[in-house]
Amino acid sequence: MERYYELPPAVRLSLRWVLIAAGTAVAFGDSIVDIAYTASLGVIGGYVWVVPAAAILAAIGVARRDRTELPIHDRQTDIIVGVMGFGLAILIKAVLIERFVGYFHLLRLDLLAMWLFVVSSAVVLFGLRPVIRFRHVWGLLLMVFSLPYYLLVVLLGGGKVAAGAVTLAIAGAGAGIAVGRTVRRGVIGGILAWIVGFALLFVISRTLPDAPVLVYQEIPVLAAITLVGVVMYLQARRGQPKTVFDRKVAPLAAKQVWSAVPLFLAVTVVLAFQPLPAAGIDSVVGRSAPGVLRLGQPLAAPPGWNALAPKRYGGVSRFYGRGAVVVRQQMIAQQGDIRFDRFGRPRTVVVDSIVSERPATFNVFPSRVLYNLDQARVSAPRPLDLGYGVTGQLVSVVDDRLLVTWNAVEFTWGDMRLAQRVILSAVDNHEPEAPFPEPSTTMASTLQTLFTLLVRGNAVLDAREPAFKDGELLTLFARALVAEQFAVALS
């Protein structure tokens, strides 16, 4: 240990960052792998790779400035603050992720826990004062929390250009931090980064329209920060030596680092044994489709049912990609059945289907977000064998807005290039004019549902005593519907 303290400050600083990086890889290895796979699928959530790269560029600019904080460290304060941050990271990964498991890929709370872990590790290994000196960089890293990003992309219409445009917020913030020796320089740097970034985004959209979404997200941001940083550095150093690092690396004031290492290692082990939800972003697709899927295509009605003219909702392309629409079909039984209505009236089942060229978005925006369910209580799903290798999920919903209870069956088929989600609904009001839940094509219902979920918790949106009054009806109908699609595909 004594030999460690005899090493140059730059070497000791590098070793501590290597320790933090290794601990992060162990504690959040599953998150890192999942995000890498998400980016490879073309999901806009892959933008998070831009954030640490932009933060490193911004940190280089901050590190070049003269160190202004006093070289005084209260190790007790450092440990207390670090323990609080570590505790929150463990709480999020062990408790909150499971609580909001249905919205895991939308919220990505594991990345928020990772951010807390890295910040807390820096506090206990470097001290609170150096962490505060880089506070703007830590704030930039907080952009890994994906919910605001997703909502802004959807608000701008979805798609690759919208994803790239929202990501340019990282470019403006990163460049402003990197060159911001003064507020004026920071504002100028941020504005220049936006100008450069939007120009590059325009060029990419015109010349590489089929490029992966990650190209739209990464190249404009990183190129803008780098270009603006270099140009403003050269402008500020006119007539002076162009040194990369023009100040002496000050000694590390937090010298009693070894006392914090056992705490850091213990938290790393605890987090490593808190796995992510088993359902990956591609687990939404159950099996291959019975035939060739086409955007906006309706489903064939099973024998004994008549389908009314389909109705289409186009606003969902914001969520599920270009050309995606909800096709709503009302299917009415040709004959009544006293098992499903005591007066023998023909029952109606509503079939909502969506074909998407970005199937991974089905996991990012689950059906609960698609419908306005901020005043509804939804049961835990029950698996249903629908034949032909198709597995559905049966849920019961008590809707206080529509004043009805309804059951729904959901299943998805296709592959990770093109897939179809099908949602079947039956309400306990058997009258012809009975209300059914309507798909939403705006952000309002999504925000309402998420706000209710996050502020009031799952308890107000979960049905503890579900009533599956139409479970048998939907099961029989779903099996007949699945069989009919395979029959049509083979004909």
DRENMARFI-226592 format. One record per residue (C-alpha): residue in three letters; chain; x, y, z. Coordinates in Angstrom, 3 decimals, always signed. Layout:
// residues N
("Ala"; "A"; (X; Y; Z))
...
This chain:
// residues 491
("Met"; "A"; (+0.000; +0.000; +0.000))
("Glu"; "A"; (+2.843; +2.382; +0.802))
("Arg"; "A"; (+4.278; +1.778; -2.653))
("Tyr"; "A"; (+0.925; +2.748; -4.124))
("Tyr"; "A"; (+1.075; +6.181; -2.477))
("Glu"; "A"; (+4.575; +6.681; -3.888))
("Leu"; "A"; (+3.252; +6.420; -7.453))
("Pro"; "A"; (+2.744; +9.641; -9.480))
("Pro"; "A"; (-0.709; +11.257; -9.034))
("Ala"; "A"; (-1.691; +10.563; -12.666))
("Val"; "A"; (-0.970; +6.843; -12.238))
("Arg"; "A"; (-2.912; +6.619; -8.990))
("Leu"; "A"; (-5.832; +8.495; -10.578))
("Ser"; "A"; (-5.844; +6.073; -13.526))
("Leu"; "A"; (-5.760; +3.029; -11.237))
("Arg"; "A"; (-8.764; +4.253; -9.292))
("Trp"; "A"; (-10.728; +4.784; -12.507))
("Val"; "A"; (-9.755; +1.307; -13.683))
("Leu"; "A"; (-11.103; -0.066; -10.402))
("Ile"; "A"; (-14.382; +1.830; -10.864))
("Ala"; "A"; (-14.700; +0.647; -14.463))
("Ala"; "A"; (-14.054; -2.971; -13.487))
("Gly"; "A"; (-16.553; -2.777; -10.623))
("Thr"; "A"; (-19.186; -1.286; -12.939))
("Ala"; "A"; (-18.632; -4.069; -15.474))
("Val"; "A"; (-19.121; -6.690; -12.743))
("Ala"; "A"; (-22.102; -5.047; -11.040))
("Phe"; "A"; (-23.928; -4.087; -14.258))
("Gly"; "A"; (-22.531; -6.467; -16.838))
("Asp"; "A"; (-26.020; -7.682; -17.750))
("Ser"; "A"; (-27.176; -4.093; -18.323))
("Ile"; "A"; (-24.197; -3.328; -20.551))
("Val"; "A"; (-24.786; -6.445; -22.656))
("Asp"; "A"; (-28.518; -5.714; -22.896))
("Ile"; "A"; (-27.950; -2.141; -24.055))
("Ala"; "A"; (-25.435; -3.341; -26.651))
("Tyr"; "A"; (-28.001; -5.829; -27.969))
("Thr"; "A"; (-30.713; -3.158; -27.921))
("Ala"; "A"; (-28.552; -0.891; -30.060))
("Ser"; "A"; (-27.894; -3.738; -32.516))
("Leu"; "A"; (-31.665; -4.165; -33.004))
("Gly"; "A"; (-32.045; -0.541; -34.043))
("Val"; "A"; (-34.069; +0.486; -30.993))
("Ile"; "A"; (-33.695; +4.181; -30.188))
("Gly"; "A"; (-32.710; +3.263; -26.626))
("Gly"; "A"; (-29.240; +2.535; -27.976))
("Tyr"; "A"; (-28.604; +6.281; -27.705))
("Val"; "A"; (-27.233; +5.721; -24.188))
("Trp"; "A"; (-23.874; +4.741; -25.715))
("Val"; "A"; (-23.533; +8.375; -26.804))
("Val"; "A"; (-23.842; +9.676; -23.239))
("Pro"; "A"; (-20.605; +8.292; -21.706))
("Ala"; "A"; (-18.636; +9.177; -24.847))
("Ala"; "A"; (-19.938; +12.764; -24.708))
("Ala"; "A"; (-19.248; +12.892; -20.963))
("Ile"; "A"; (-15.610; +11.864; -21.507))
("Leu"; "A"; (-15.154; +14.650; -24.060))
("Ala"; "A"; (-16.766; +17.142; -21.674))
("Ala"; "A"; (-14.652; +15.906; -18.757))
("Ile"; "A"; (-11.462; +16.511; -20.762))
("Gly"; "A"; (-12.447; +20.146; -21.094))
("Val"; "A"; (-13.206; +20.477; -17.363))
("Ala"; "A"; (-9.980; +18.711; -16.377))
("Arg"; "A"; (-7.907; +21.245; -18.340))
("Arg"; "A"; (-9.082; +24.067; -16.088))
("Asp"; "A"; (-7.244; +25.065; -12.972))
("Arg"; "A"; (-8.262; +23.147; -9.879))
("Thr"; "A"; (-10.144; +25.565; -7.625))
("Glu"; "A"; (-11.442; +23.450; -4.739))
("Leu"; "A"; (-9.403; +23.290; -1.557))
("Pro"; "A"; (-7.384; +20.063; -1.146))
("Ile"; "A"; (-9.328; +19.198; +2.002))
("His"; "A"; (-11.269; +15.970; +2.314))
("Asp"; "A"; (-13.425; +14.821; +5.195))
("Arg"; "A"; (-13.364; +11.086; +4.679))
("Gln"; "A"; (-16.284; +10.586; +7.037))
("Thr"; "A"; (-18.442; +12.847; +4.867))
("Asp"; "A"; (-17.219; +11.088; +1.726))
("Ile"; "A"; (-18.138; +7.668; +3.137))
("Ile"; "A"; (-21.546; +8.838; +4.398))
("Val"; "A"; (-22.488; +10.349; +1.022))
("Gly"; "A"; (-21.107; +7.303; -0.802))
("Val"; "A"; (-23.057; +4.874; +1.393))
("Met"; "A"; (-26.281; +6.822; +0.729))
("Gly"; "A"; (-25.685; +6.641; -3.025))
("Phe"; "A"; (-24.774; +2.946; -2.888))
("Gly"; "A"; (-27.944; +2.255; -0.887))
("Leu"; "A"; (-30.125; +3.978; -3.479))
("Ala"; "A"; (-28.432; +2.038; -6.284))
("Ile"; "A"; (-29.125; -1.268; -4.519))
("Leu"; "A"; (-32.724; -0.229; -3.788))
("Ile"; "A"; (-33.388; +0.634; -7.420))
("Lys"; "A"; (-31.900; -2.557; -8.842))
("Ala"; "A"; (-33.280; -4.909; -6.193))
("Val"; "A"; (-36.736; -3.407; -5.629))
("Leu"; "A"; (-37.880; -0.723; -8.079))
("Ile"; "A"; (-36.967; -2.592; -11.257))
("Glu"; "A"; (-39.093; -5.543; -10.191))
("Arg"; "A"; (-41.915; -3.230; -9.200))
("Phe"; "A"; (-42.014; -1.647; -12.657))
("Val"; "A"; (-40.964; -4.749; -14.571))
("Gly"; "A"; (-43.631; -4.229; -17.245))
("Tyr"; "A"; (-42.008; -0.922; -18.174))
("Phe"; "A"; (-38.400; -2.026; -17.809))
("His"; "A"; (-37.281; -1.191; -21.350))
("Leu"; "A"; (-39.061; +2.176; -21.261))
("Leu"; "A"; (-37.681; +3.354; -17.913))
("Arg"; "A"; (-34.277; +1.571; -17.815))
("Leu"; "A"; (-33.979; +2.115; -14.078))
("Asp"; "A"; (-30.927; -0.145; -14.076))
("Leu"; "A"; (-29.003; +2.611; -15.871))
("Leu"; "A"; (-30.072; +5.064; -13.201))
("Ala"; "A"; (-28.728; +2.618; -10.594))
("Met"; "A"; (-25.492; +2.349; -12.589))
("Trp"; "A"; (-25.138; +6.147; -12.579))
("Leu"; "A"; (-25.600; +6.231; -8.797))
("Phe"; "A"; (-23.042; +3.461; -8.381))
("Val"; "A"; (-20.389; +5.246; -10.459))
("Val"; "A"; (-20.980; +8.606; -8.747))
("Ser"; "A"; (-20.864; +7.020; -5.297))
("Ser"; "A"; (-17.710; +5.091; -6.202))
("Ala"; "A"; (-16.048; +8.319; -7.293))
("Val"; "A"; (-17.051; +9.971; -4.009))
("Val"; "A"; (-15.538; +7.240; -1.822))
("Leu"; "A"; (-12.407; +6.800; -3.967))
("Phe"; "A"; (-11.681; +10.429; -4.882))
("Gly"; "A"; (-13.638; +12.524; -2.402))
("Leu"; "A"; (-16.739; +14.706; -2.591))
("Arg"; "A"; (-14.971; +17.896; -3.656))
("Pro"; "A"; (-13.496; +16.549; -6.941))
("Val"; "A"; (-16.871; +15.005; -7.778))
("Ile"; "A"; (-18.550; +18.369; -7.235))
("Arg"; "A"; (-15.974; +20.031; -9.514))
("Phe"; "A"; (-17.191; +17.745; -12.321))
("Arg"; "A"; (-20.873; +18.156; -11.335))
("His"; "A"; (-21.919; +19.273; -14.818))
("Val"; "A"; (-20.366; +16.152; -16.316))
("Trp"; "A"; (-22.230; +13.973; -13.807))
("Gly"; "A"; (-25.408; +15.826; -14.749))
("Leu"; "A"; (-24.731; +15.047; -18.405))
("Leu"; "A"; (-24.305; +11.354; -17.548))
("Leu"; "A"; (-27.748; +11.391; -15.930))
("Met"; "A"; (-29.179; +11.532; -19.455))
("Val"; "A"; (-28.903; +7.730; -19.498))
("Phe"; "A"; (-32.339; +7.804; -17.804))
("Ser"; "A"; (-34.308; +7.062; -20.957))
("Leu"; "A"; (-37.933; +8.023; -20.204))
("Pro"; "A"; (-37.588; +11.755; -21.076))
("Tyr"; "A"; (-35.681; +10.815; -24.213))
("Tyr"; "A"; (-38.346; +8.362; -25.397))
("Leu"; "A"; (-41.152; +10.819; -24.716))
("Leu"; "A"; (-39.424; +13.603; -26.663))
("Val"; "A"; (-38.740; +11.310; -29.624))
("Val"; "A"; (-42.382; +10.206; -29.679))
("Leu"; "A"; (-43.510; +13.842; -29.360))
("Leu"; "A"; (-41.461; +14.711; -32.463))
("Gly"; "A"; (-43.104; +11.923; -34.430))
("Gly"; "A"; (-40.711; +9.039; -33.868))
("Gly"; "A"; (-38.275; +7.790; -36.475))
("Lys"; "A"; (-34.533; +8.083; -36.951))
("Val"; "A"; (-34.408; +11.818; -37.617))
("Ala"; "A"; (-36.420; +12.553; -34.473))
("Ala"; "A"; (-34.133; +10.251; -32.470))
("Gly"; "A"; (-31.074; +12.054; -33.803))
("Ala"; "A"; (-32.565; +15.492; -33.174))
("Val"; "A"; (-33.339; +14.730; -29.525))
("Thr"; "A"; (-29.878; +13.239; -29.041))
("Leu"; "A"; (-28.409; +16.598; -30.084))
("Ala"; "A"; (-29.431; +17.881; -26.649))
("Ile"; "A"; (-26.444; +15.837; -25.449))
("Ala"; "A"; (-24.230; +17.594; -27.999))
("Gly"; "A"; (-25.267; +21.052; -26.832))
("Ala"; "A"; (-24.801; +20.215; -23.170))
("Gly"; "A"; (-21.524; +18.359; -23.726))
("Ala"; "A"; (-19.932; +21.094; -25.832))
("Gly"; "A"; (-21.115; +23.790; -23.429))
("Ile"; "A"; (-19.523; +21.954; -20.505))
("Ala"; "A"; (-16.302; +21.219; -22.387))
("Val"; "A"; (-15.586; +24.813; -23.450))
("Gly"; "A"; (-17.430; +26.644; -20.685))
("Arg"; "A"; (-14.644; +28.366; -18.799))
("Thr"; "A"; (-17.194; +31.173; -18.634))
("Val"; "A"; (-20.965; +31.127; -19.014))
("Arg"; "A"; (-20.688; +33.068; -22.273))
("Arg"; "A"; (-18.243; +30.577; -23.793))
("Gly"; "A"; (-20.435; +27.699; -22.647))
("Val"; "A"; (-23.544; +29.144; -24.297))
("Ile"; "A"; (-21.649; +29.872; -27.521))
("Gly"; "A"; (-20.187; +26.354; -27.517))
("Gly"; "A"; (-23.598; +24.762; -27.005))
("Ile"; "A"; (-25.207; +26.788; -29.800))
("Leu"; "A"; (-22.366; +26.016; -32.207))
("Ala"; "A"; (-22.636; +22.308; -31.372))
("Trp"; "A"; (-26.351; +22.364; -32.188))
("Ile"; "A"; (-25.692; +24.124; -35.504))
("Val"; "A"; (-23.003; +21.634; -36.485))
("Gly"; "A"; (-25.036; +18.678; -35.198))
("Phe"; "A"; (-28.210; +19.596; -37.068))
("Ala"; "A"; (-26.222; +20.218; -40.246))
("Leu"; "A"; (-24.648; +16.757; -39.994))
("Leu"; "A"; (-28.032; +15.210; -39.189))
("Phe"; "A"; (-29.517; +16.809; -42.304))
("Val"; "A"; (-26.666; +15.505; -44.460))
("Ile"; "A"; (-27.013; +11.989; -43.050))
("Ser"; "A"; (-30.790; +11.960; -43.549))
("Arg"; "A"; (-30.308; +12.949; -47.201))
("Thr"; "A"; (-27.342; +10.793; -48.106))
("Leu"; "A"; (-27.814; +7.770; -45.820))
("Pro"; "A"; (-31.584; +7.376; -45.332))
("Asp"; "A"; (-31.251; +3.630; -44.684))
("Ala"; "A"; (-28.418; +3.937; -42.158))
("Pro"; "A"; (-29.010; +2.405; -38.704))
("Val"; "A"; (-30.581; +4.678; -36.109))
("Leu"; "A"; (-27.333; +4.602; -34.122))
("Val"; "A"; (-25.630; +6.504; -36.971))
("Tyr"; "A"; (-28.212; +9.286; -36.619))
("Gln"; "A"; (-27.653; +9.361; -32.876))
("Glu"; "A"; (-23.881; +9.062; -32.538))
("Ile"; "A"; (-22.138; +10.756; -35.463))
("Pro"; "A"; (-23.765; +14.235; -35.225))
("Val"; "A"; (-23.340; +14.388; -31.443))
("Leu"; "A"; (-19.741; +13.224; -31.119))
("Ala"; "A"; (-18.582; +15.082; -34.240))
("Ala"; "A"; (-20.208; +18.307; -33.043))
("Ile"; "A"; (-18.649; +18.153; -29.559))
("Thr"; "A"; (-15.213; +17.279; -30.927))
("Leu"; "A"; (-15.229; +19.888; -33.696))
("Val"; "A"; (-16.542; +22.723; -31.516))
("Gly"; "A"; (-14.158; +21.826; -28.695))
("Val"; "A"; (-11.084; +21.788; -30.973))
("Val"; "A"; (-12.017; +24.997; -32.802))
("Met"; "A"; (-12.734; +26.953; -29.614))
("Tyr"; "A"; (-9.550; +25.584; -28.025))
("Leu"; "A"; (-7.438; +26.752; -30.968))
("Gln"; "A"; (-9.211; +30.114; -30.987))
("Ala"; "A"; (-8.519; +30.621; -27.268))
("Arg"; "A"; (-4.845; +29.559; -27.620))
("Arg"; "A"; (-3.915; +31.794; -30.542))
("Gly"; "A"; (-0.270; +32.791; -30.192))
("Gln"; "A"; (+0.269; +30.371; -27.287))
("Pro"; "A"; (+1.679; +26.827; -27.066))
("Lys"; "A"; (-0.898; +24.211; -28.049))
("Thr"; "A"; (-0.532; +21.818; -25.125))
("Val"; "A"; (-3.127; +19.148; -24.497))
("Phe"; "A"; (-2.905; +19.475; -20.733))
("Asp"; "A"; (-1.358; +22.743; -19.590))
("Arg"; "A"; (-1.523; +22.395; -15.843))
("Lys"; "A"; (+0.206; +20.156; -13.344))
("Val"; "A"; (-1.711; +17.139; -12.083))
("Ala"; "A"; (-2.315; +18.037; -8.460))
("Pro"; "A"; (-1.790; +15.401; -5.752))
("Leu"; "A"; (-4.864; +13.393; -4.828))
("Ala"; "A"; (-6.105; +14.778; -1.543))
("Ala"; "A"; (-8.208; +11.691; -0.746))
("Lys"; "A"; (-5.268; +9.529; +0.266))
("Gln"; "A"; (-6.978; +7.097; +2.629))
("Val"; "A"; (-8.489; +5.241; -0.301))
("Trp"; "A"; (-7.863; +1.697; +0.926))
("Ser"; "A"; (-10.378; +2.085; +3.738))
("Ala"; "A"; (-13.108; +2.629; +1.123))
("Val"; "A"; (-12.154; -0.260; -1.167))
("Pro"; "A"; (-13.851; -2.999; +0.964))
("Leu"; "A"; (-17.097; -0.972; +0.894))
("Phe"; "A"; (-16.821; -0.542; -2.869))
("Leu"; "A"; (-16.183; -4.273; -3.427))
("Ala"; "A"; (-19.033; -5.328; -1.121))
("Val"; "A"; (-21.548; -3.130; -2.979))
("Thr"; "A"; (-20.229; -4.420; -6.309))
("Val"; "A"; (-20.899; -8.017; -5.255))
("Val"; "A"; (-24.393; -7.199; -3.950))
("Leu"; "A"; (-25.372; -5.476; -7.201))
("Ala"; "A"; (-23.894; -8.271; -9.300))
("Phe"; "A"; (-26.283; -10.742; -7.625))
("Gln"; "A"; (-29.354; -8.636; -8.499))
("Pro"; "A"; (-30.293; -9.869; -11.998))
("Leu"; "A"; (-32.309; -7.945; -14.528))
("Pro"; "A"; (-35.795; -9.161; -15.524))
("Ala"; "A"; (-35.582; -12.363; -17.531))
("Ala"; "A"; (-37.559; -10.993; -20.487))
("Gly"; "A"; (-35.147; -9.526; -23.012))
("Ile"; "A"; (-36.144; -6.859; -25.475))
("Asp"; "A"; (-36.650; -9.506; -28.177))
("Ser"; "A"; (-38.710; -11.861; -26.007))
("Val"; "A"; (-41.947; -10.207; -27.098))
("Val"; "A"; (-42.062; -12.273; -30.334))
("Gly"; "A"; (-43.469; -15.706; -29.542))
("Arg"; "A"; (-43.163; -17.584; -32.845))
("Ser"; "A"; (-43.018; -17.003; -36.592))
("Ala"; "A"; (-46.119; -15.623; -38.279))
("Pro"; "A"; (-48.403; -17.969; -40.255))
("Gly"; "A"; (-47.904; -15.994; -43.463))
("Val"; "A"; (-46.328; -12.875; -44.924))
("Leu"; "A"; (-47.048; -9.873; -42.716))
("Arg"; "A"; (-47.956; -6.514; -44.240))
("Leu"; "A"; (-48.278; -3.145; -42.590))
("Gly"; "A"; (-51.919; -2.372; -41.816))
("Gln"; "A"; (-53.245; -5.799; -42.761))
("Pro"; "A"; (-56.431; -7.030; -41.001))
("Leu"; "A"; (-56.978; -10.562; -39.702))
("Ala"; "A"; (-59.331; -13.144; -41.166))
("Ala"; "A"; (-62.425; -13.800; -39.030))
("Pro"; "A"; (-62.716; -17.355; -37.691))
("Pro"; "A"; (-65.665; -19.586; -38.663))
("Gly"; "A"; (-68.905; -18.540; -36.989))
("Trp"; "A"; (-67.929; -14.861; -36.711))
("Asn"; "A"; (-68.578; -11.838; -38.941))
("Ala"; "A"; (-66.043; -9.012; -39.119))
("Leu"; "A"; (-67.199; -5.432; -39.596))
("Ala"; "A"; (-65.192; -3.003; -41.713))
("Pro"; "A"; (-61.843; -2.362; -40.025))
("Lys"; "A"; (-60.962; +0.991; -38.485))
("Arg"; "A"; (-57.375; +2.268; -38.523))
("Tyr"; "A"; (-55.485; +4.417; -36.012))
("Gly"; "A"; (-52.340; +5.847; -37.588))
("Gly"; "A"; (-50.887; +7.839; -34.707))
("Val"; "A"; (-49.165; +4.782; -33.228))
("Ser"; "A"; (-46.388; +5.081; -35.821))
("Arg"; "A"; (-44.774; +7.419; -33.263))
("Phe"; "A"; (-44.322; +4.393; -31.005))
("Tyr"; "A"; (-43.943; +1.429; -33.342))
("Gly"; "A"; (-42.221; +2.812; -36.417))
("Arg"; "A"; (-43.031; +4.145; -39.858))
("Gly"; "A"; (-46.222; +2.758; -41.367))
("Ala"; "A"; (-47.455; +1.091; -38.178))
("Val"; "A"; (-51.200; +1.391; -37.585))
("Val"; "A"; (-53.686; -0.152; -35.201))
("Val"; "A"; (-56.250; -2.096; -37.204))
("Arg"; "A"; (-59.459; -2.440; -35.148))
("Gln"; "A"; (-61.953; -5.116; -36.183))
("Gln"; "A"; (-65.255; -5.789; -34.482))
("Met"; "A"; (-66.098; -9.469; -34.827))
("Ile"; "A"; (-69.661; -10.498; -33.975))
("Ala"; "A"; (-70.762; -14.068; -33.371))
("Gln"; "A"; (-73.258; -15.356; -35.940))
("Gln"; "A"; (-75.203; -17.113; -33.197))
("Gly"; "A"; (-75.613; -16.505; -29.477))
("Asp"; "A"; (-74.459; -18.916; -26.789))
("Ile"; "A"; (-75.975; -19.074; -23.316))
("Arg"; "A"; (-72.547; -19.961; -21.927))
("Phe"; "A"; (-71.408; -16.431; -22.701))
("Asp"; "A"; (-74.701; -14.513; -22.373))
("Arg"; "A"; (-77.662; -15.668; -20.323))
("Phe"; "A"; (-80.087; -14.254; -22.928))
("Gly"; "A"; (-78.264; -15.961; -25.782))
("Arg"; "A"; (-77.274; -12.680; -27.447))
("Pro"; "A"; (-74.408; -12.809; -29.977))
("Arg"; "A"; (-71.215; -11.561; -28.354))
("Thr"; "A"; (-68.778; -9.034; -29.813))
("Val"; "A"; (-65.005; -9.360; -29.612))
("Val"; "A"; (-62.793; -6.452; -30.628))
("Val"; "A"; (-59.526; -7.393; -32.362))
("Asp"; "A"; (-56.729; -4.801; -32.388))
("Ser"; "A"; (-53.631; -5.702; -34.392))
("Ile"; "A"; (-50.396; -3.850; -35.160))
("Val"; "A"; (-47.724; -4.837; -37.669))
("Ser"; "A"; (-44.387; -3.162; -36.971))
("Glu"; "A"; (-41.019; -3.093; -38.711))
("Arg"; "A"; (-39.471; -2.389; -35.295))
("Pro"; "A"; (-40.805; -5.307; -33.210))
("Ala"; "A"; (-38.537; -4.551; -30.237))
("Thr"; "A"; (-40.678; -1.458; -29.606))
("Phe"; "A"; (-43.494; -3.784; -28.502))
("Asn"; "A"; (-41.444; -4.324; -25.333))
("Val"; "A"; (-40.515; -0.654; -24.983))
("Phe"; "A"; (-44.132; +0.498; -25.319))
("Pro"; "A"; (-46.322; -2.340; -23.972))
("Ser"; "A"; (-50.035; -2.408; -24.716))
("Arg"; "A"; (-50.762; -0.895; -21.306))
("Val"; "A"; (-49.170; +2.329; -22.579))
("Leu"; "A"; (-51.123; +2.189; -25.853))
("Tyr"; "A"; (-54.501; +2.395; -24.096))
("Asn"; "A"; (-55.538; +5.063; -21.618))
("Leu"; "A"; (-55.412; +2.934; -18.465))
("Asp"; "A"; (-54.491; +5.510; -15.840))
("Gln"; "A"; (-57.846; +4.772; -14.140))
("Ala"; "A"; (-57.824; +1.025; -14.686))
("Arg"; "A"; (-56.611; -1.901; -12.596))
("Val"; "A"; (-54.973; -4.700; -14.555))
("Ser"; "A"; (-54.429; -8.234; -13.278))
("Ala"; "A"; (-51.263; -10.255; -13.571))
("Pro"; "A"; (-51.212; -12.071; -16.953))
("Arg"; "A"; (-52.118; -15.731; -17.223))
("Pro"; "A"; (-50.500; -17.794; -20.007))
("Leu"; "A"; (-52.815; -19.409; -22.578))
("Asp"; "A"; (-51.954; -22.132; -25.074))
("Leu"; "A"; (-53.601; -21.006; -28.312))
("Gly"; "A"; (-52.307; -23.852; -30.459))
("Tyr"; "A"; (-49.769; -23.899; -33.306))
("Gly"; "A"; (-47.061; -22.963; -30.834))
("Val"; "A"; (-48.694; -19.629; -29.990))
("Thr"; "A"; (-48.844; -18.594; -26.337))
("Gly"; "A"; (-51.155; -15.776; -25.302))
("Gln"; "A"; (-51.510; -13.715; -22.133))
("Leu"; "A"; (-54.959; -13.358; -20.515))
("Val"; "A"; (-55.618; -10.345; -18.272))
("Ser"; "A"; (-58.617; -8.865; -16.494))
("Val"; "A"; (-59.126; -5.097; -16.410))
("Val"; "A"; (-61.400; -3.069; -14.151))
("Asp"; "A"; (-61.813; +0.223; -15.982))
("Asp"; "A"; (-63.114; +3.023; -13.780))
("Arg"; "A"; (-63.158; +5.423; -16.732))
("Leu"; "A"; (-65.426; +3.302; -18.959))
("Leu"; "A"; (-67.234; +1.792; -15.943))
("Val"; "A"; (-66.817; -1.714; -17.341))
("Thr"; "A"; (-64.771; -4.796; -16.607))
("Trp"; "A"; (-63.125; -6.385; -19.591))
("Asn"; "A"; (-60.875; -9.310; -20.368))
("Ala"; "A"; (-58.135; -9.288; -22.977))
("Val"; "A"; (-55.842; -11.812; -24.655))
("Glu"; "A"; (-52.581; -10.673; -26.249))
("Phe"; "A"; (-50.068; -12.528; -28.397))
("Thr"; "A"; (-47.324; -11.645; -30.879))
("Trp"; "A"; (-45.835; -13.494; -33.808))
("Gly"; "A"; (-43.240; -12.768; -36.489))
("Asp"; "A"; (-39.523; -12.146; -36.130))
("Met"; "A"; (-37.249; -9.278; -35.080))
("Arg"; "A"; (-37.564; -7.681; -38.534))
("Leu"; "A"; (-41.361; -7.725; -38.862))
("Ala"; "A"; (-43.906; -8.783; -36.253))
("Gln"; "A"; (-47.587; -8.457; -35.417))
("Arg"; "A"; (-49.152; -7.899; -32.011))
("Val"; "A"; (-52.788; -8.974; -31.593))
("Ile"; "A"; (-55.028; -7.884; -28.697))
("Leu"; "A"; (-58.515; -9.401; -28.244))
("Ser"; "A"; (-61.011; -7.706; -25.921))
("Ala"; "A"; (-64.461; -8.566; -24.562))
("Val"; "A"; (-66.381; -6.360; -22.101))
("Asp"; "A"; (-68.905; -7.448; -19.477))
("Asn"; "A"; (-71.509; -5.100; -20.988))
("His"; "A"; (-73.122; -7.236; -23.711))
("Glu"; "A"; (-75.228; -4.473; -25.269))
("Pro"; "A"; (-74.469; -3.571; -28.932))
("Glu"; "A"; (-73.386; -0.037; -27.965))
("Ala"; "A"; (-71.113; -1.199; -25.124))
("Pro"; "A"; (-67.881; +0.827; -24.884))
("Phe"; "A"; (-64.542; -0.826; -25.629))
("Pro"; "A"; (-61.130; +0.607; -24.717))
("Glu"; "A"; (-59.892; +2.862; -27.508))
("Pro"; "A"; (-56.240; +2.939; -28.636))
("Ser"; "A"; (-54.637; +6.316; -28.056))
("Thr"; "A"; (-52.783; +8.131; -30.837))
("Thr"; "A"; (-51.485; +10.987; -28.670))
("Met"; "A"; (-48.956; +11.359; -25.873))
("Ala"; "A"; (-51.602; +12.399; -23.338))
("Ser"; "A"; (-52.715; +8.933; -22.263))
("Thr"; "A"; (-49.158; +7.639; -22.187))
("Leu"; "A"; (-48.073; +10.443; -19.874))
("Gln"; "A"; (-51.138; +9.981; -17.663))
("Thr"; "A"; (-50.541; +6.248; -17.292))
("Leu"; "A"; (-46.830; +6.661; -16.570))
("Phe"; "A"; (-47.448; +9.519; -14.143))
("Thr"; "A"; (-49.987; +7.439; -12.228))
("Leu"; "A"; (-47.649; +4.461; -12.214))
("Leu"; "A"; (-44.571; +6.362; -11.075))
("Val"; "A"; (-46.216; +8.638; -8.517))
("Arg"; "A"; (-48.874; +6.357; -7.056))
("Gly"; "A"; (-47.185; +3.006; -7.701))
("Asn"; "A"; (-48.296; -0.309; -9.157))
("Ala"; "A"; (-50.799; -0.926; -6.361))
("Val"; "A"; (-53.379; +1.475; -7.806))
("Leu"; "A"; (-53.060; -0.077; -11.279))
("Asp"; "A"; (-53.103; -3.748; -10.276))
("Ala"; "A"; (-56.243; -5.841; -9.905))
("Arg"; "A"; (-55.793; -8.036; -6.825))
("Glu"; "A"; (-58.975; -10.075; -7.339))
("Pro"; "A"; (-59.348; -10.433; -11.122))
("Ala"; "A"; (-62.611; -11.619; -12.656))
("Phe"; "A"; (-62.198; -13.641; -15.845))
("Lys"; "A"; (-65.869; -13.647; -16.853))
("Asp"; "A"; (-65.045; -13.877; -20.552))
("Gly"; "A"; (-61.925; -15.980; -20.182))
("Glu"; "A"; (-63.509; -19.023; -21.816))
("Leu"; "A"; (-65.030; -16.953; -24.632))
("Leu"; "A"; (-61.718; -15.294; -25.438))
("Thr"; "A"; (-59.786; -18.551; -25.199))
("Leu"; "A"; (-62.055; -20.325; -27.682))
("Phe"; "A"; (-62.152; -17.290; -29.968))
("Ala"; "A"; (-58.365; -16.810; -29.851))
("Arg"; "A"; (-57.700; -20.443; -30.718))
("Ala"; "A"; (-60.146; -20.268; -33.639))
("Leu"; "A"; (-58.597; -16.979; -34.812))
("Val"; "A"; (-55.063; -18.405; -34.714))
("Ala"; "A"; (-56.165; -21.544; -36.548))
("Glu"; "A"; (-57.891; -19.455; -39.226))
("Gln"; "A"; (-54.762; -17.395; -39.923))
("Phe"; "A"; (-52.731; -20.571; -40.452))
("Ala"; "A"; (-55.489; -22.013; -42.661))
("Val"; "A"; (-55.549; -18.865; -44.802))
("Ala"; "A"; (-51.743; -18.884; -45.077))
("Leu"; "A"; (-51.770; -22.476; -46.348))
("Ser"; "A"; (-54.631; -21.951; -48.809))
